[in-house]
Amino acid sequence: MPLTLMDQGKMFMIKRIGGRDDTRKRLAELGLVSGETVSIISAQAGDLILNVKGARLALTREMAQHIMV
């Protein structure tokens, strides 16, 4: 399921990253790779604030839809 459909406050493991090559590369640069755990801190107006490797990261809904957990 896409990360955008998950509940706040729970930990999820990334199963795969979809999208075009440039999208996957950008997400990988941010630390969002298969096998990494991520949690949703906040979801407002469709955009997400994530906790990845102890850091907060903001993603648009369009980018977050490529992350499958």
C-alpha positions as CSV (number, residue, x, y, z in Angstrom):
1,M,0.0,0.0,0.0
2,P,1.2,3.6,-0.6
3,L,2.5,5.4,2.4
4,T,-0.2,8.1,1.9
5,L,-2.9,5.6,3.1
6,M,-1.1,4.7,6.4
7,D,-2.0,6.0,9.9
8,Q,0.1,8.6,11.8
9,G,2.4,7.4,14.7
10,K,3.0,3.9,13.5
11,M,6.3,2.5,12.1
12,F,6.3,1.0,8.6
13,M,8.9,-0.7,6.6
14,I,9.4,0.4,3.0
15,K,8.8,-2.5,0.6
16,R,9.6,-0.7,-2.6
17,I,9.9,2.7,-4.3
18,G,8.0,3.3,-7.5
19,G,8.0,6.1,-10.0
20,R,10.5,7.3,-12.7
21,D,14.2,7.0,-12.3
22,D,14.6,10.6,-11.1
23,T,11.9,10.2,-8.5
24,R,13.5,7.0,-7.1
25,K,16.9,8.6,-7.1
26,R,15.6,11.7,-5.2
27,L,13.8,9.6,-2.6
28,A,17.0,7.4,-2.1
29,E,19.0,10.6,-1.6
30,L,16.6,11.5,1.2
31,G,17.1,8.0,2.8
32,L,13.9,6.5,1.6
33,V,15.0,3.1,0.4
34,S,13.7,-0.5,0.5
35,G,14.1,-2.0,4.0
36,E,14.2,1.4,5.8
37,T,11.6,2.1,8.5
38,V,9.5,5.3,8.4
39,S,6.8,6.8,10.5
40,I,4.3,9.5,9.7
41,I,4.5,12.4,12.2
42,S,1.9,14.6,10.5
43,A,-0.3,14.7,7.5
44,Q,-1.8,18.1,6.5
45,A,-3.4,19.1,3.3
46,G,-2.1,15.8,1.8
47,D,1.5,16.6,2.5
48,L,3.4,14.4,5.0
49,I,6.1,15.0,7.7
50,L,8.0,11.7,8.1
51,N,10.5,10.4,10.7
52,V,13.3,8.7,8.8
53,K,16.5,7.6,10.5
54,G,15.8,10.0,13.4
55,A,15.3,13.0,11.1
56,R,12.2,14.8,10.0
57,L,11.4,15.0,6.4
58,A,8.6,16.7,4.5
59,L,7.2,15.2,1.3
60,T,4.4,16.1,-1.0
61,R,1.6,13.7,-1.5
62,E,2.7,13.0,-5.0
63,M,6.2,11.9,-3.9
64,A,4.8,9.9,-0.9
65,Q,2.5,7.9,-3.2
66,H,5.6,6.3,-4.8
67,I,6.6,4.8,-1.4
68,M,5.1,1.3,-0.9
69,V,5.0,-0.1,2.7
